[in-house]
């Protein structure tokens, strides 16, 4: 495998990690900010109050995005196997 191909593979891998994790991270961010705003409005500063809604929102997002994530990961794996068989 040429050094350029290794660099391309590393770049694709990092992009895949960002692509797969961004829906979950953005969901956690949006829910956390929304709950923080509500807490500021009602003046309840309980740190543990944000944990359960974030957990449920991220779990729901994971269920909704599971097909997209599995399909994307499967295509990347097939691409990786094609590169491996091309070497041999």
N, C-alpha and C positions, 0 to 999 in steps of 0.2 A: 504494500500500500504506500502510495506516495505521500510525502508530507503535506501537500496541498489537499489531498483527500482526507487526511486525518483532521486537518483544520476545518474543512467543510463539515465533517461528521460531528466534530465538537460544537461548531456553531449551530448546526441543526438540533443537536441534543439540548443545548441551552435554550434555544427558541422553543423547543417542544416542552421543556419544563415550565417556561413562562406561560406558554399557551394553555397548558393543563391546569396550572395552579391559579391563574389570574381570576377565573370566575369565583372560586372559593374565597380568595383573599379580598376581592372587591365586595363580595356579599358581606363578609365579616366587617369590613370597613364601613359600609353604608349602614348596616344595622347598629354598629357601635356608635357612630356619630349620631344617628337618630335617637338612640336611647340616651346618649349623653345630653342631647338637647332637651329631651323630655325631663330628664333628671334636673337640669338647670332651671327649667320652667317651674317645676313643682318643688324645687329646693330639697330634694332627697338625694343625698350624696352617698349612696350605698354602692360600694365597689363590686359586690357580688351580683348586683341586679343585672348587669350586662351579660353575664356569662351564659345563662340559660337561653335567652332569646338568640344570642349569637350562635350557640351550639345547634339549636333547632333550625335556624336559617341556613347555616352552612351544611347541615345534614340534608335539608330540602334541596338546596342547590346541587349537592352531590348527586342526589337521586335524579334530579332533572337533567344534569349534564353528563350522567354516566354513559349514555349512548355515544355522545360526541367524544368523550374522553377515551372510551374503549376503541372506537373506530380510528381515532387519530393515533393512538398507541399501536394498534394493529398494523396500520399502514407504515408507520415508522419501523416496526419490527420486520415487516416484509421487505422494506427497503434495505434494512441492515443485513438480513439474510441473503438478499440478492448480491450485496457487495461482498459478503463472505464467500459465496459460491463462485463469484467472478474471480476471486483470488486463487481458488484451488483448481 
